[in-house]
Amino acid sequence: MKIIVAVKRVVDYNVKVRVKADESGVDVANVKMSMNPFDEIAVEEAVRLKESGLASEVIAVSIGVAACQDTLRTALAMGADRAVLVQTGVEIQPLAVAKLLKALCEKEEPSIVLVGKQAIDDDANQVGQMLAALMNWPQAAFASRVLVEGNVARVAREIDGGIETVEIRLPAVITADLRLNQPRYATLPNIMKAKKKPLEIVTPEVLGVDVAPRLKVLRVTEPPKRVTGVKVLDVADLVSKLKESGVVA
């Protein structure tokens, strides 16, 4: 069984993002970049499936600029067998990502595609669902537990009301939620080994996919700053303050 894992290079979650002065986007100059946290969880799950003998190969895929190779090397150090970079300087939106992954799925013929449920930069939460629709495959989104038996996967998925368990036939798309696992740290020996693992570079044109953006960002602004709070002595003081501020009549 072959597994494809999609990983995205994003601003590290510990970094406080800054908006560009012209409000055209987020400033990423000299900012630490890393693998999207939900994609790390997806890589970990794919590697665990391989370690348990259920998968024969794990392929990490990333889409973007040449610097995405660093993200792929991290996935290789975690245990992926090889990597594919779809290199492009164009702004890649969810539908384009899904189409590129579809082209790679048709080439590689995986049994499972694992992706993070969303990326922390755009929070789109669309790629997994779009890919499943394009491939006409079953999907299990927001997975918190995955059990594979033969050509069937039993997935516990997080929903608003609790945990829902679904059974899907492979091939299928699974999106990883936060509680699926705890990703491992890449050890130094594995980081060194990752440098020798194969990393293929292709372009959207080679895959026959048009990645031209369909959406245009008009403006990016920071959220409004929170006003300083005040302490009140009792309920009467609270009501008085609310009246003064015009919140209540």
C-alpha positions in Angstrom: 0.0 0.0 0.0 1.3 3.4 -1.0 0.5 6.6 0.9 0.9 10.2 -0.4 1.2 12.9 2.2 0.8 16.6 1.3 2.8 19.1 3.3 2.8 22.8 3.2 5.5 25.4 4.1 4.0 28.1 6.3 5.1 30.7 8.8 6.1 28.9 12.0 3.2 28.8 14.5 5.4 30.5 17.2 5.9 33.6 15.0 3.8 36.7 15.4 2.8 37.5 11.8 3.0 41.0 10.5 0.9 42.6 7.8 2.7 44.4 5.0 2.5 48.2 5.0 0.5 48.2 1.8 -2.0 45.6 3.2 -1.3 43.3 0.3 -0.6 40.3 2.5 1.5 38.9 5.3 5.2 39.9 5.6 7.3 36.7 5.3 10.7 38.4 4.8 13.2 37.0 7.3 10.5 35.0 9.0 11.0 31.5 10.2 9.1 29.0 8.1 8.2 25.4 8.9 5.8 22.5 8.1 2.2 23.2 8.7 1.4 21.5 12.1 -1.6 19.5 10.8 0.6 18.2 8.0 3.2 17.1 10.5 0.5 15.0 12.1 -0.4 13.5 8.7 3.2 12.6 8.0 3.5 11.0 11.4 0.3 8.9 10.8 1.6 7.8 7.4 5.0 6.7 8.9 3.2 4.8 11.7 1.1 2.9 9.1 4.3 2.0 7.3 6.1 1.0 10.6 3.1 -1.3 11.4 3.5 -3.1 8.1 0.3 -1.7 6.5 2.1 0.6 4.0 5.0 -0.1 1.7 5.9 3.5 0.8 5.3 7.0 2.0 5.6 9.8 -0.5 5.7 13.4 0.7 4.5 16.1 -1.7 4.8 19.9 -1.5 3.8 22.6 -3.8 5.5 26.0 -4.0 8.9 27.7 -4.3 12.3 26.0 -4.2 12.5 26.6 -0.4 9.8 24.0 0.1 12.5 21.4 -0.3 13.5 22.1 3.3 9.9 21.2 4.4 10.1 18.0 2.3 13.5 17.1 3.9 11.8 17.4 7.3 9.2 14.9 6.1 11.9 12.6 4.9 13.7 12.9 8.2 10.5 11.9 10.0 10.3 8.7 7.9 8.9 9.4 4.4 10.7 7.4 1.7 10.8 9.9 -1.1 9.5 13.4 -1.9 8.0 15.3 -4.8 8.1 19.1 -5.2 5.8 20.7 -7.6 7.8 23.9 -8.0 6.1 27.1 -9.0 6.2 30.8 -8.0 2.5 31.3 -8.6 0.2 31.8 -5.6 -1.3 28.3 -5.2 -4.9 28.2 -4.0 -6.8 25.1 -2.7 -8.4 24.1 -6.0 -5.1 24.2 -7.8 -3.5 22.1 -5.0 -6.3 19.5 -5.3 -5.8 19.3 -9.1 -2.0 18.9 -8.7 -2.5 16.2 -6.1 -5.0 14.5 -8.4 -2.4 14.4 -11.2 0.1 12.9 -8.8 -2.4 10.3 -7.6 -3.1 9.3 -11.2 0.6 8.8 -11.6 1.5 7.1 -8.3 -1.8 5.3 -7.6 -1.7 5.5 -3.8 -4.2 3.7 -1.5 -4.4 6.6 0.9 -3.8 10.4 0.6 -3.2 12.0 4.0 -3.4 15.7 4.4 -3.7 18.1 7.3 -7.3 19.2 7.9 -6.2 22.8 7.2 -3.2 25.1 6.9 -2.6 27.6 9.6 -1.9 30.4 7.1 -5.2 30.5 5.2 -7.3 28.1 7.3 -9.1 27.1 4.1 -9.9 23.5 5.1 -10.7 22.6 1.4 -7.9 20.6 -0.2 -8.8 17.2 1.2 -12.5 17.5 0.3 -11.8 18.9 -3.2 -9.3 16.1 -3.9 -11.8 13.4 -2.9 -14.4 15.0 -5.1 -12.0 15.2 -8.1 -10.9 11.6 -7.6 -14.4 10.4 -6.8 -12.9 8.7 -3.7 -14.4 8.3 -0.2 -13.2 10.8 2.4 -12.8 11.0 6.2 -12.2 14.5 7.4 -11.0 15.6 10.8 -9.6 12.1 11.7 -8.6 11.5 15.3 -8.0 7.8 14.9 -7.3 5.6 11.8 -7.4 1.8 11.7 -6.6 0.1 8.4 -7.7 -3.5 7.7 -7.1 -4.7 4.2 -8.8 -2.4 1.8 -11.0 -0.8 4.5 -10.2 2.1 6.8 -12.1 2.7 10.0 -11.8 6.4 11.0 -12.9 8.1 14.1 -13.6 11.7 13.2 -14.3 14.8 15.3 -17.6 16.5 14.8 -19.4 19.2 16.7 -21.4 16.6 18.8 -18.5 14.4 19.6 -16.8 11.5 17.8 -18.2 9.8 14.7 -16.7 6.6 13.4 -16.9 5.9 9.6 -15.8 3.0 7.5 -14.4 3.8 4.1 -13.0 1.7 1.3 -9.6 2.4 -0.1 -8.4 4.3 -2.1 -9.5 7.3 0.0 -8.6 10.7 1.3 -8.1 11.3 5.0 -7.5 14.6 6.7 -5.7 14.7 10.0 -7.0 16.5 13.1 -5.0 17.7 16.1 -5.6 14.6 18.3 -4.7 12.0 15.8 -1.2 11.6 17.2 1.9 13.4 18.5 4.5 14.0 15.7 8.0 12.7 16.4 11.1 14.9 16.4 13.5 14.2 13.6 16.8 12.9 15.0 20.1 14.1 13.7 21.0 10.7 12.1 17.6 10.7 10.3 18.1 14.3 9.2 21.4 13.3 7.6 19.8 10.2 6.0 17.1 12.4 4.6 19.6 14.3 2.5 20.3 11.1 0.5 16.6 10.2 -0.1 15.2 11.0 -3.5 13.5 14.3 -4.1 11.9 14.8 -7.5 11.1 18.3 -8.8 8.3 18.7 -11.4 6.3 21.7 -12.6 2.5 22.2 -12.9 3.0 22.4 -16.7 4.5 18.9 -16.7 1.5 17.6 -14.8 -0.8 19.4 -17.2 -2.5 21.5 -14.5 -3.5 25.2 -14.7 -2.7 26.8 -11.4 -3.7 30.4 -12.2 -5.3 32.0 -9.1 -9.1 32.2 -9.2 -9.5 34.4 -6.2 -7.9 37.8 -5.6 -7.0 39.1 -2.2 -8.1 42.7 -2.0 -6.7 43.6 1.4 -5.2 42.1 4.5 -5.6 43.9 7.9 -4.7 43.1 11.4 -7.6 42.4 13.9 -8.6 45.5 15.9 -6.6 46.0 19.1 -8.4 45.0 22.3 -9.3 47.9 24.5 -8.1 48.0 28.1 -10.6 46.5 30.6 -11.8 48.1 33.8 -12.8 46.7 37.1 -16.2 47.2 38.6 -17.2 47.2 42.3 -20.6 45.5 41.9 -23.5 45.0 39.6 -24.8 48.5 40.0 -21.3 49.9 39.0 -21.3 47.5 36.0 -24.7 48.7 34.8 -23.5 52.3 35.2 -20.4 51.7 33.2 -22.5 50.0 30.4 -24.8 53.0 30.3 -21.9 55.4 30.1 -20.4 53.5 27.2 -23.8 53.4 25.4 -23.9 49.6 25.4 -27.3 49.6 27.2 -29.9 52.3 27.4 
